[in-house]
Amino acid sequence: MSQRLLLPLTDYQRIYQVIYSVLQAHGNIKTHRACMFFASIGALILRDRYRMNATVRVGTMALMVHEPTSTFLIYGREQDGKWHYDEDSFHAWVECDGWLIDFMAPIMGVAFKEDGNTVPVPRKVLQKPLADSKPHPGAMQHEGDFFYEYDRSVAKSVLDAQGFEFEDVTTICLKWFRKPPKALPSVGMGGTGITEPKPLVLKAPAIMGVW
């Protein structure tokens, strides 16, 4: 994991772990399908805690995940030989200072497997200079090659559709997050007027490399 990254690995990992842990504790959200949560909360943390110019992007994204079999992940839907995206079929990520950052990348293989694909996807960090994007998915040849395309109107529509769960999870993530190496404070989640909130525990599948 020695290549240059916009966001230090320890910080990327902390953001990913906090969002993942809160989503898992919530219980009513499919964490491995929650790209909008990862992107939106990740962008808010970068803006609020790092003073970085982070923006949520929504569209289609492709990533070569296994070069020997030319296997790639692609988010969107195929229609008439082309890839399209809309409010029902999309991926979300963060764009910041000329980089694409995907805080859900370490667990994207879970949905890939759930959809019936047999090629294992390693748990890796995804931070790429936007200038390295391929012009179309067919131009990807090596592991880590990627393509993306987005539409601001789709992002606005998807963001507007987020409900109270989104606000609740976002509030908890921002309350809990601290920049490393600072320890995370004790924060509870859930509970009612009768039961006490359960303390959040930082727990997420380990990252094993960088795309």
C-alpha positions in Angstrom: 0.0 0.0 0.0 2.8 2.4 -0.8 1.3 4.3 -3.7 0.4 7.9 -3.3 -3.1 8.6 -2.0 -5.0 11.9 -1.5 -6.3 10.8 1.9 -3.8 8.9 4.1 -4.6 5.3 4.5 -5.2 5.6 8.3 -7.8 8.4 7.7 -9.5 6.5 4.8 -9.7 3.4 7.0 -11.2 5.3 10.0 -13.9 6.9 7.8 -14.8 3.6 6.2 -14.8 1.8 9.6 -17.0 4.4 11.3 -19.6 4.4 8.5 -19.6 0.6 8.3 -19.9 0.1 12.0 -22.8 2.6 12.4 -24.7 1.1 9.4 -24.3 -2.4 10.9 -25.4 -1.3 14.3 -28.5 0.3 12.7 -29.7 -3.0 11.5 -32.2 -1.9 8.9 -29.8 -0.9 6.2 -28.0 -3.3 3.8 -24.5 -2.0 4.4 -23.0 -3.6 1.2 -25.7 -1.8 -0.8 -25.5 1.6 1.0 -23.2 3.5 -1.4 -25.2 6.7 -0.9 -24.6 6.5 2.8 -20.8 5.9 2.4 -20.5 8.7 -0.2 -22.6 11.3 1.5 -21.3 10.8 5.1 -17.7 10.4 3.8 -18.0 13.8 1.9 -19.5 15.4 5.0 -16.6 14.2 7.2 -14.0 15.4 4.6 -15.6 18.8 4.5 -16.3 19.2 8.2 -13.2 17.6 9.8 -10.6 17.9 7.0 -11.7 21.2 5.4 -11.5 19.4 2.0 -13.6 20.3 -1.0 -15.5 17.0 -1.2 -18.6 16.4 -3.4 -21.0 13.5 -3.8 -21.2 12.1 -7.3 -23.8 9.7 -8.5 -23.6 7.8 -11.8 -22.0 4.7 -13.3 -18.6 3.4 -12.3 -16.6 0.4 -13.5 -13.5 -1.2 -12.0 -11.3 -4.0 -13.3 -11.1 -6.4 -10.4 -9.5 -9.5 -11.9 -7.1 -9.2 -14.9 -6.6 -12.9 -15.8 -10.4 -13.2 -16.5 -11.0 -9.6 -17.5 -13.6 -9.4 -14.8 -14.9 -6.0 -13.8 -17.5 -4.5 -11.6 -19.9 -2.1 -13.2 -22.6 -0.1 -11.5 -25.6 0.8 -13.7 -27.8 -1.1 -16.1 -27.1 -2.2 -19.7 -29.5 -1.1 -22.4 -29.0 -1.4 -26.1 -25.4 -2.2 -25.6 -24.7 0.9 -23.5 -24.5 1.5 -19.8 -27.0 3.8 -18.2 -27.8 5.0 -14.7 -30.7 6.6 -13.0 -32.3 6.9 -9.5 -32.9 3.1 -9.5 -29.6 1.9 -10.8 -26.4 3.8 -9.8 -23.3 4.1 -7.7 -22.2 6.9 -5.5 -18.7 8.1 -4.6 -16.8 11.1 -3.5 -14.9 13.5 -5.7 -12.3 15.7 -4.0 -9.5 17.8 -5.4 -9.3 15.9 -8.6 -9.6 12.4 -7.0 -12.3 9.7 -6.9 -12.7 8.3 -3.4 -15.0 5.3 -2.7 -15.4 4.6 1.0 -17.5 1.5 0.2 -14.9 -0.1 -2.0 -13.5 -2.5 0.7 -16.9 -4.3 0.8 -18.0 -4.0 -2.8 -17.3 -7.7 -3.3 -20.1 -8.7 -1.0 -22.8 -7.4 -3.4 -20.8 -8.8 -6.4 -20.9 -12.3 -4.9 -24.6 -11.8 -3.8 -25.4 -11.1 -7.5 -24.0 -14.5 -8.5 -20.5 -13.7 -9.5 -17.8 -16.2 -8.5 -14.6 -14.1 -8.9 -13.6 -13.0 -5.5 -13.1 -9.2 -5.1 -10.3 -8.3 -2.6 -11.0 -5.7 0.1 -9.1 -2.7 -1.2 -9.0 1.0 -0.9 -10.3 2.9 -3.9 -8.7 6.3 -4.4 -7.9 7.3 -8.0 -6.9 10.5 -9.8 -9.9 11.4 -12.0 -7.4 12.0 -14.9 -6.6 8.3 -14.9 -10.2 7.3 -15.8 -10.6 5.2 -19.0 -12.8 6.7 -21.7 -15.2 3.7 -21.5 -15.4 0.3 -19.7 -14.0 -1.5 -22.8 -10.7 0.3 -22.5 -10.0 -1.2 -19.1 -7.1 -3.8 -19.3 -5.5 -4.0 -15.9 -6.6 -4.5 -12.3 -7.5 -1.2 -10.9 -8.4 0.4 -14.2 -11.6 2.4 -13.8 -14.3 4.3 -15.7 -16.9 6.8 -14.3 -19.6 9.1 -15.5 -22.0 11.1 -13.4 -25.0 13.5 -13.6 -25.6 16.2 -11.0 -29.4 16.0 -11.5 -29.4 12.3 -10.6 -27.3 13.0 -7.5 -29.8 15.7 -6.4 -32.8 13.4 -7.0 -31.2 10.5 -5.0 -30.1 12.8 -2.1 -33.6 14.4 -1.9 -35.1 10.9 -1.6 -33.1 10.0 1.5 -35.3 9.7 4.6 -35.0 10.0 8.4 -32.7 6.9 8.5 -30.1 8.9 6.5 -30.3 11.8 8.9 -30.0 9.6 11.9 -27.0 7.6 10.7 -25.3 10.8 9.5 -25.7 12.5 12.8 -24.3 9.5 14.7 -21.3 9.1 12.4 -20.3 12.8 12.7 -20.8 12.6 16.5 -18.6 9.5 16.8 -15.8 10.3 14.3 -12.4 11.5 15.3 -9.4 11.9 13.1 -6.7 9.3 13.8 -4.7 8.8 15.9 -7.3 10.2 18.3 -9.5 7.5 20.1 -13.2 7.4 19.3 -15.5 8.6 22.1 -18.1 6.4 23.7 -21.3 6.8 21.7 -24.5 4.8 22.1 -27.0 3.9 19.4 -30.6 2.7 19.7 -32.4 2.4 22.9 -35.8 3.6 24.1 -37.2 5.4 27.1 -36.8 2.0 28.9 -33.6 0.5 27.4 -30.2 2.1 27.3 -28.5 2.8 24.0 -25.9 0.2 23.0 -22.3 1.5 22.8 -20.9 1.5 19.2 -18.0 -0.8 18.5 -15.6 0.0 15.7 -15.7 -3.2 13.6 -15.3 -3.6 9.8 -13.8 -6.1 7.4 -10.0 -5.5 7.2 -8.6 -3.7 4.2 -6.0 -5.8 2.3 -4.6 -3.4 -0.3 -5.1 -0.5 -2.7 -6.5 -0.7 -6.2 
